[in-house]
Amino acid sequence: QAVCGYGSQDALPFRAVKESELYFQEDREVNLVELALATNIPKGCAETAVRVHVSYLDGKGNLEPQGAVPSAVSTLTDDLLKYYQHVTRAVLGDDAQLMKVALQDLQTNSKIAALLPYFVYVVSGVKSVSHDLEQLNRLLHIARSLIQNPFLCLGSYVRSLIASVMYCALEPLAASINPLNDHWTLRDYAAMLLSRIFWTHGDLVSGLYHQILLSLQKVLADPVRPLCSHYGAVVGLHALGWK
């Protein structure tokens, strides 16, 4: 989390402890007398500056240089590529039995960690099919299988999955225009899925709890939003629990 204060926009200095691989922020001494008698009183907080350093671990646990693309993402074996193609076609295709088998395998397969970013990207396609309730349901089924797979570490992908799920729950979908479309059931399912993601993987992302509550509260308190969006916020809050 960014540290705000009255200072320069340079990165905070870190000092290493020689006895172990530990780094801490070096606090400089502050003269309270000079600070109290200073005539130049800051009027506001300086703009936050963030300096980013990205590193990846390769498959053998070695640190790859900054800027390198993770091998798990940059290259896929032919078997993984075929698996990805078959599963996506099965889930989004017309054969209901094949879809069921594909979702079940996606939920239990222990060798698909390298495909996680690809399947999360597929789920993020909810915005492009907001007119098709059937496709929206199937994309949420993919998200549920990923969540329930005990061999996958979702990590930072939790935010992306939650964004897709909340889109289905809160947005006035194109499919909502037709009163014959049962988009209410889709919102119920998305709310249940939102609760499951939060209670099983919420500890992976800092501040996720308040972010979700704020999003639901904002929609619920907005009088311009349509009834279907308010409904999604209500079932979302209900799914998270009475606390």
N, C-alpha and C positions, 0 to 999 in steps of 0.2 A: 504494500500500500504506500502511496506517495506520502512523503513527509512535508507538511506545509509549514512555512515560517517566514520570518523576515530575514532574508539573506540572499546570497548570490544564487544564480541558477545553475551553478556548477554542481557536479555530483558530490554527494557526501563522501568524505574520506573514510576509508576502511583500513583497519590495522589487523595484521595477521598475528595469531598466537603461535609462537614457534613450536610449542610442545604438541600441538594438534592442529588439524585442519579446521580452525575456527577463525571467523572474521567478525569484527565488531566495529560499530561506528565510533570514531575517535572524537570525544567531546573536548572542545577547547575551553580553557578557563575564561570566565566572564567577570569583568570588573564591575560590580554592582554600583559602585559610586559613579563611575563614568556613565553607566547606563541610566542611572536615575537623574543625573544632571545634564544629560544630553538634550540639546535644543531641537535636534532633527528627529521628531517623533514620526514613525511610520504611520501612514494613513490607511494602509490596507495590506492584505497578504499578497506577496509577490506571486507571479504566475508559476504554476508547478512545472518543473522540468523533470523529464524522465529519460534516463539513459539505459538502453537495452543491450543485453548481451545474451545471445542464444547459443546453446551448445546441445549436441545430441549424443546419445550413446549408441554405438553400433551394436550389432547382434551379439558381439563377444564381450560387451561391457566396456569397450575402449571409448574414450572421448574423441568425437569427431570435431574437426576445426569449425569455427564459427562460420555460418553461411552455407555449410554443407547441407544437402538434403538428406533426411534420414533414409537409410537403405530400405527400410520397410515400406516407405512411401514411393521412393524413386523407382524401385524395381519390384515387380511381382513375378513369381514363378508362373509357368503356364498352367499349373494345376489350380493355383489361387485365382488366376484370371478367369479360367473356365468356371470355377465355382461361383465367382462373383456374377458372371454373366447368366449362368443357369438359375441362380437364386433370384436375381432381380426379374428375370423373365417369368419365372414361376409365380412369384408373388404378385406381379403386376399383370399377369396373363389371365386367360379365361378359364383355366382348369382349377376348380376349387380344391380338389383333392391334392393336386400338385402343389398348390399354394400352402396347404396345411403341412405337407411334408417338409417343404422348404423352410417355413417358419420354425418348425420344430427343430430342424437341424441347426438353424441359425441360433437357436436358443441354447444348444448343448454342445456345439462344435468347439473343440479346444485348440484348433489350429488356425484360427482366422483373425488373430490379433492384427496382422498387417492390413487386413481389409476394413478395419474399423472406420478410418476416416472416409473411405469410399461409401460405406453404407450410411454413415451420418450425413454425407452429402446428398445421398438419395432421399433421405428423410426430409432434408431441408427443401426439397422440391414441392412441399405442400402449397407454397404460394403460387406456383404455376398451374396447379390443378384445383383451385378453390371452387371451380364450377362442378367438380366431379366428386360426389360424396363417397362413391365406391373406392376411388383411388386414394382419397384422403384417409379412409379407414385402413386401407392396406399399408399405407406409409406409416400410420401409427402402430400397426401390427409389427412392422419391422423394428420400430423404436422399442416396442415392448420386448421383443426377442433379444435385442441387444442389451437391454437393461437386465434381463433375467439370466443372461449367459454368465455363469460364475467364473469363466476363464478370461473375461474381458475386463480390462481396467479402463473405465471411461475417461477418467482424468478431466482434462479441459474440455472434452467433448460434451460434458454434461450441460454446459450453457447452450450449446447449439441445439441439443435435443429438446431442452426446455423451451427454447424460443419457438421451435416447430410445433411442439405440443400446445403451447399457449396461443399460437396463431389459430389453431383449429378451435380452441375453446372461446377465444375472445373476439376474433375478427368477424365483421359482417360479410361472410363468404358469399361468393356469387351464387352458390347453390341455395342460399337462404331466400333469394328473391322469389323462387317458386314455393308457394305454401304447401305443395304436395311433398316436397323433399323433407325428410326427417333429419334435419341437421341438429336437432336437439339431442338425439342419441349420440351423435358424433361428439358433441360438446360434453356430454356426460362421460363418455369414454376417455376423452382428452383430460378431463378433470381428475379422473381416477388414475390415469397414467402420470399426470403431474405430481400427484401425491406419492405415487410409488417411487418415482425418480427422486423426489426430495428426501423421503425417509430412508431410502437405501443408498443414495449416492450424494446427498446434500453436503456431507462433511468434506467432499473433495474440492468444493469451491467456497472461498471465503465470502461472507456476506450474502449468500444465495437466499437465505430465509427472508431477509428484509427486502431484497430485490423482488422476490415473487409477491410478497404481500403488498408492496408499493404498487406494482403493476396491476394487481387485482383491484386494489383500492381506487387507483386512478380511473380505471374503466368504470367501476361501480358508481363513482361520484360524478361522472361526466354526463350531464343531462342531454348532451348532443348525441351520445352513443345510442344505437338502436336497442330494442328490447333483447334481441338475441345476444348482444354483447354483455348486457347486464346479467342475463341468465348465466352466461359462461363464467362471469366473475363470481356469482353466487355459488354455483356448483363447485367452482374451484376452491373457494374458501371453505365450503362444507367438506370437501374431500381432504383438505389439509388437517381438519380436526377442530374441535371446539375451542382449544386453547389458542 
